[in-house]
């Protein structure tokens, strides 16, 4: 079974590398300074977010406080779910191992400066999330007691209304979901292995019967929630997401409080390395930029269409209400949770190997603290 899964994932991995790498794998494009490090998909996503940010006059800033007010309103009804439940559902989709593994990969490859570019991608991505979520509300469909919609639905209606358009967009989304199998599969298996080891205290292999037992239990619980319909799923995410967020945020805040004197250094090294990365990280601005943007977009999912589906199922007073709520979700995912992960990594020098120049960073830290004194 493991070999079969690995063979399937290897095919998807090739396709994923092709999509996320094009056209950086061409020598003529890769030779372009800075831009040559950026795949076309990143340019499109960031460009879209930048366009909507200026076109809508920084909607993610103007209505941020208003969106927080909407989240405090626990509204619902017989039709659809509340905006808060939709927010927690989309947060459950975004927040997870990617907020740890993704940030770790970005910092280890592009240096601390990659975190700065993650912030930039999230800022502009908030505008993209606003637009795609608002469109989902405008063009959602009613099915019984629930609403359905998202990218395939509003895309079909905006591009002529023919069923062929909806089918094509749905097919593209299915392909995209399949391309995520290698990463999501790795996260699930590694998480179950770690949980089993922590619960039992034993050094178990990933294919041991006990790990499989916990894994099957997870499958049963997931199937129970999924086949129970949208309301059962949201009843679980309404409980699990706040608990997950509070535990993680509280743990990191304790670490921040214990190292409060290093907080200025954290922001200094992130901003400084964003524009002049050290040779140990490749020394290329484009590398830090591409890693930060790529990991940021993969984490907060702005512009990928995934946010549009939970946005469509809520019963909001106005379509734009759900749009700004989903923009806040991007802020929470990247600006808050990913930043906290980055703080732990950078303050612990976790992105550096023993022989890769940690002495240089520690020297700069001592000099920085000395200057501040």
C-alpha positions in Angstrom: 0.0 0.0 0.0 2.8 2.4 0.9 4.5 1.7 -2.4 1.3 2.3 -4.3 0.7 5.6 -2.5 4.3 6.7 -3.1 4.0 5.9 -6.9 0.8 8.0 -7.2 2.3 10.8 -5.2 5.4 10.8 -7.3 3.3 11.5 -10.4 1.5 14.4 -8.7 4.8 15.7 -7.4 6.1 16.0 -11.0 3.0 17.9 -12.0 3.1 20.1 -9.0 6.8 21.0 -9.6 5.9 21.7 -13.2 3.1 24.1 -12.3 4.8 25.8 -9.4 8.2 26.0 -11.2 7.1 27.3 -14.6 8.9 29.1 -16.2 11.9 29.2 -13.8 13.1 25.9 -15.2 13.9 27.7 -18.5 17.5 29.1 -18.5 16.6 32.3 -20.3 14.0 33.1 -17.7 16.0 32.0 -14.7 18.9 34.3 -15.8 16.6 37.4 -15.2 17.7 39.1 -11.9 15.1 38.7 -9.1 12.2 38.0 -11.5 13.8 34.8 -12.6 13.3 33.4 -9.2 9.5 33.9 -9.3 7.3 31.3 -11.0 4.4 32.6 -13.2 1.8 31.5 -10.7 3.3 33.7 -8.0 3.4 36.7 -10.3 -0.2 36.2 -11.2 -1.4 35.8 -7.6 0.6 38.7 -6.2 -0.2 40.8 -9.2 -3.9 40.1 -8.7 -3.8 41.0 -5.1 -1.9 44.2 -5.8 -4.4 45.2 -8.5 -7.4 44.7 -6.2 -5.6 46.5 -3.3 -5.3 49.7 -5.3 -8.6 49.3 -7.2 -10.5 48.9 -4.0 -8.5 51.6 -2.2 -6.9 49.3 0.4 -10.2 47.6 1.4 -8.3 45.3 3.8 -7.3 48.2 5.9 -10.4 50.4 5.7 -12.8 47.7 6.8 -10.6 45.5 9.0 -12.2 46.9 12.2 -15.6 46.5 10.7 -14.8 42.8 9.9 -13.8 42.2 13.5 -17.2 43.5 14.6 -19.0 41.1 12.3 -17.1 38.2 13.8 -18.5 39.0 17.2 -22.1 38.6 15.9 -23.2 35.1 16.4 -25.9 35.0 13.8 -27.2 32.1 11.9 -30.6 30.7 10.9 -32.3 27.9 9.2 -30.5 28.8 5.9 -26.8 28.5 5.7 -24.4 29.1 8.6 -23.2 32.2 10.5 -20.3 34.3 9.1 -18.3 33.3 12.2 -18.8 29.6 11.6 -17.7 30.1 8.0 -14.6 31.9 9.2 -13.7 29.1 11.5 -14.3 26.5 8.8 -11.9 28.3 6.4 -9.4 28.7 9.2 -9.5 25.0 9.8 -8.7 24.5 6.1 -5.7 26.9 6.3 -4.1 26.6 9.7 -2.2 23.5 10.2 1.2 21.9 9.7 1.9 24.3 6.8 2.1 27.1 9.3 5.1 25.3 10.9 6.6 23.3 8.1 6.0 26.0 5.5 7.6 28.7 7.5 10.5 26.4 8.4 11.1 25.6 4.7 10.9 29.3 3.7 13.3 30.4 6.4 15.8 27.6 5.9 15.9 28.2 2.2 15.5 32.0 1.8 16.7 33.1 5.3 14.8 35.2 7.9 13.9 37.8 5.1 11.5 35.3 3.6 9.2 36.0 6.5 9.0 39.6 5.4 7.9 38.6 2.0 5.3 36.3 3.5 3.9 39.4 5.2 3.8 41.2 1.9 2.1 38.4 0.1 -0.5 38.2 2.9 -1.2 41.9 2.8 -2.0 41.9 -0.9 -3.6 38.5 -0.6 -6.2 39.9 1.8 -7.6 41.9 -1.1 -7.7 38.8 -3.3 -9.5 36.9 -0.5 -12.0 39.8 -0.2 -12.9 39.7 -3.8 -13.2 35.9 -4.3 -15.2 35.5 -1.1 -17.5 38.4 -2.0 -18.1 36.9 -5.5 -18.9 33.6 -3.8 -21.6 35.3 -1.7 -23.1 37.1 -4.7 -23.3 34.0 -6.9 -24.0 31.3 -4.4 -26.8 28.8 -4.9 -29.4 27.5 -2.6 -29.7 23.7 -2.0 -32.3 22.8 0.6 -31.2 24.3 3.9 -27.7 25.1 2.7 -25.9 27.4 0.3 -23.2 26.1 -2.1 -20.9 27.9 -4.4 -17.3 29.0 -4.9 -14.9 29.4 -7.8 -16.7 26.9 -10.2 -20.0 28.5 -9.4 -19.2 32.2 -9.8 -16.7 31.5 -12.6 -19.4 29.8 -14.6 -21.9 32.6 -14.2 -19.3 35.3 -15.0 -18.0 33.5 -18.1 -21.2 33.0 -20.0 -23.2 30.7 -17.7 -22.7 27.5 -19.7 -22.3 24.2 -17.9 -19.1 23.5 -19.8 -17.3 26.4 -18.0 -18.4 25.2 -14.6 -17.2 21.6 -15.4 -13.9 22.9 -16.7 -13.3 25.0 -13.5 -14.4 22.1 -11.3 -12.0 19.8 -13.1 -9.1 22.3 -12.7 -9.9 22.5 -9.0 -9.9 18.7 -8.7 -6.5 18.6 -10.4 -5.2 21.2 -8.0 -6.5 19.2 -5.0 -4.8 16.1 -6.3 -1.5 18.0 -6.6 -1.7 18.7 -2.9 -1.8 15.0 -2.1 2.0 14.6 -1.5 2.3 17.5 1.0 -1.0 16.8 2.8 -0.3 13.0 2.8 3.1 13.6 4.3 1.6 16.0 7.0 -1.0 13.5 8.0 1.2 10.5 8.2 4.0 12.3 10.0 1.5 13.9 12.4 -0.1 10.5 13.3 3.3 9.0 13.8 4.4 11.8 16.1 1.1 11.7 18.1 1.4 7.9 18.6 5.0 8.2 19.8 4.1 11.0 22.2 1.1 9.1 23.6 2.8 5.8 24.0 6.4 7.0 24.7 7.6 4.4 22.2 9.8 4.8 19.2 7.4 3.4 16.6 7.8 3.1 12.9 5.3 4.9 10.7 3.9 1.6 9.4 3.4 0.0 12.9 0.0 -1.4 13.8 -0.5 1.1 16.5 0.0 4.1 14.1 -2.4 2.5 11.7 -4.9 2.1 14.5 -4.8 5.9 15.3 -4.9 6.7 11.6 -8.0 4.6 11.1 -9.6 6.3 14.1 -8.9 9.6 12.5 -10.4 8.4 9.2 -13.6 7.3 11.1 -14.0 10.6 12.9 -13.4 12.6 9.7 -15.9 10.5 7.8 -18.4 10.9 10.6 -18.1 14.7 10.4 -18.0 14.9 6.6 -21.0 12.7 5.9 -23.0 14.5 8.5 -23.2 17.6 6.3 -22.0 21.1 6.6 -23.6 21.8 9.9 -21.9 18.9 11.6 -18.6 19.9 10.2 -19.0 23.5 11.4 -20.1 22.3 14.8 -16.7 20.6 15.1 -14.6 23.4 13.7 -16.4 25.9 16.0 -14.8 24.0 18.9 -11.5 22.7 17.5 -10.3 25.8 15.8 -10.4 28.1 18.8 -8.8 25.5 21.0 -6.1 24.8 18.5 -5.4 28.6 18.0 -5.4 29.4 21.7 -3.0 26.6 22.6 -0.5 27.4 19.9 -0.7 31.2 20.3 -0.4 30.9 24.1 2.7 28.6 23.9 4.5 31.0 21.5 3.5 34.1 23.6 5.1 32.5 26.6 8.3 32.0 24.6 8.1 35.6 23.4 7.7 36.8 27.0 10.7 34.8 28.1 12.8 36.4 25.3 11.3 39.8 25.2 14.6 41.6 24.9 15.2 39.8 21.6 12.0 41.1 20.0 13.6 44.2 18.4 16.3 41.9 17.0 13.7 39.6 15.5 12.1 42.4 13.4 15.5 43.9 12.6 16.9 40.7 11.1 13.7 39.9 9.2 13.6 43.3 7.5 17.3 43.5 6.9 17.6 40.0 5.5 14.6 40.7 3.2 16.7 43.1 1.1 20.2 41.9 1.7 20.2 38.1 2.4 23.5 36.6 3.6 25.5 34.3 1.3 24.7 31.3 3.6 21.1 31.5 2.2 22.2 31.9 -1.4 22.7 35.7 -1.1 20.0 36.4 -3.7 17.1 38.7 -3.1 15.0 36.8 -5.5 15.4 33.6 -3.5 14.2 35.1 -0.2 11.4 36.9 -2.1 10.2 33.8 -3.9 10.4 31.5 -0.9 8.5 34.0 1.3 5.8 34.7 -1.3 5.4 31.0 -2.3 5.1 29.8 1.3 2.8 32.6 2.3 0.4 32.0 -0.6 0.4 28.3 0.0 -0.4 28.9 3.7 -3.1 31.5 3.5 -4.5 30.2 0.2 -5.5 33.6 -1.1 -6.3 33.4 -4.8 -6.4 29.6 -5.0 -10.1 29.3 -4.9 -10.3 27.3 -1.7 -11.4 30.2 0.4 -14.4 30.8 -2.0 -16.2 27.6 -1.0 -16.5 28.1 2.8 -17.3 31.8 2.0 -20.3 30.8 -0.1 -22.0 28.7 2.6 -22.6 31.5 5.1 -25.7 33.6 5.6 -24.2 37.1 5.6 -26.1 40.4 5.7 -24.1 41.7 2.7 -21.7 39.8 0.4 -18.9 42.2 1.3 -19.3 41.2 5.0 -18.1 37.7 4.2 -15.3 39.1 2.0 -13.7 41.2 4.7 -14.0 38.3 7.2 -12.1 36.0 4.8 -9.5 38.8 4.4 -9.1 38.8 8.2 -8.6 35.0 8.0 -5.6 35.6 5.7 -4.2 38.1 8.3 -4.7 35.5 11.1 -3.0 32.8 9.2 0.1 34.6 8.0 0.5 37.8 10.0 -0.2 36.2 13.3 0.4 32.4 13.3 3.2 32.2 10.7 4.9 35.2 12.4 4.9 33.4 15.7 6.4 30.3 14.1 9.0 32.5 12.5 9.9 34.1 15.9 10.5 30.7 17.4 12.7 29.7 14.5 14.7 32.8 14.2 15.2 33.4 17.9 16.3 29.8 18.3 18.7 30.1 15.3 16.8 27.0 14.1 17.3 27.8 10.4 21.1 27.5 10.6 23.2 24.4 10.7 26.1 24.2 13.1 28.7 25.0 10.5 26.7 27.4 8.3 27.5 30.7 9.8 25.6 30.8 13.1 28.6 32.5 14.6 28.1 35.4 12.2 24.4 35.8 13.2 25.3 35.6 16.9 28.0 38.2 16.4 25.5 40.5 14.7 23.0 39.9 17.6 25.6 40.8 20.2 26.5 43.9 18.2 22.8 44.9 17.8 22.1 44.5 21.5 25.2 46.4 22.4 24.1 49.3 20.2 20.7 49.3 21.7 22.2 49.6 25.2 
